[in-house]
């Protein structure tokens, strides 16, 4: 199972296109835990694709290397 690290890595994760042409994070372990003040936003973002937020990185990047304004969430299937 994909899981975040203990804290956000110095090198932010970036969206890439995986082998099956689905967009994925290049380094899931670069995420730290979801902070309490980001829980609601993580729930909102990940639930749009029927997933749950397990990680957050304040400097996560889109596929063009541009920082997401509000950081990025690592979303995984609900248990």
matplotlib code that plots the C-alpha trace (Angstrom):
import matplotlib.pyplot as plt

x = [0.0, 1.2, 1.8, 3.4, 6.6, 6.9, 7.2, 7.2, 10.4, 12.6, 12.1, 8.4, 6.4, 5.3, 2.5, 3.6, 1.8, 2.1, 2.5, -1.3, -1.6, -3.1, -1.7, 0.1, 2.6, 6.3, 7.3, 4.4, 6.8, 7.7, 4.4, 4.0, 0.9, -2.2, -2.0, -5.2, -5.8, -5.8, -8.0, -11.3, -9.6, -8.0, -11.3, -12.9, -10.2, -9.8, -13.5, -14.1, -12.4, -13.8, -10.5, -9.2, -6.3, -3.4, -0.6, 0.0, 2.9, 2.8, 5.0, 3.6, 3.9, 1.7, 3.0, 4.6, 6.6, 4.4, 3.6, -0.1, -1.2, -2.6, -0.3, -1.1, -2.7, -1.8, -5.1, -5.6, -8.6, -11.0, -10.6]
y = [0.0, 3.5, 5.6, 9.0, 9.5, 11.0, 14.5, 16.3, 15.7, 18.6, 17.5, 17.9, 15.1, 15.7, 14.4, 12.1, 9.9, 6.3, 3.3, 2.9, 6.6, 7.5, 10.5, 9.5, 11.0, 10.2, 9.9, 9.1, 8.7, 12.4, 13.3, 13.8, 13.2, 15.4, 18.3, 18.9, 22.2, 20.4, 17.5, 19.0, 20.1, 16.7, 15.0, 17.3, 16.8, 13.0, 12.2, 13.7, 10.6, 8.2, 8.1, 9.2, 11.6, 10.0, 12.4, 16.1, 18.1, 21.9, 22.2, 19.4, 20.0, 19.5, 17.7, 20.9, 21.3, 24.2, 24.3, 23.6, 26.8, 24.9, 22.0, 18.4, 15.4, 11.7, 9.9, 6.2, 3.8, 3.8, 0.7]
z = [0.0, -0.8, 2.3, 3.2, 5.1, 8.6, 7.3, 3.9, 2.0, 1.0, -2.6, -3.4, -5.2, -8.8, -10.9, -13.7, -16.2, -15.2, -17.5, -17.9, -18.8, -15.4, -13.5, -10.4, -7.9, -8.7, -5.0, -2.6, 0.3, -0.2, 1.5, 5.2, 7.2, 6.6, 9.1, 11.2, 9.5, 6.1, 6.9, 5.6, 2.3, 1.9, 2.4, -0.2, -2.8, -2.4, -2.1, -5.6, -6.9, -4.2, -2.3, 1.1, 1.9, 3.8, 3.0, 2.3, 0.9, 0.9, -2.2, -4.4, -8.1, -11.1, -14.2, -15.5, -12.3, -11.1, -7.4, -6.5, -4.7, -1.7, -1.7, -2.8, -1.2, -1.5, -2.0, -1.6, -1.8, 1.2, 3.4]

ax = plt.figure().add_subplot(projection="3d")
ax.plot(x, y, z, "-o")
ax.set_aspect("equal")
plt.show()
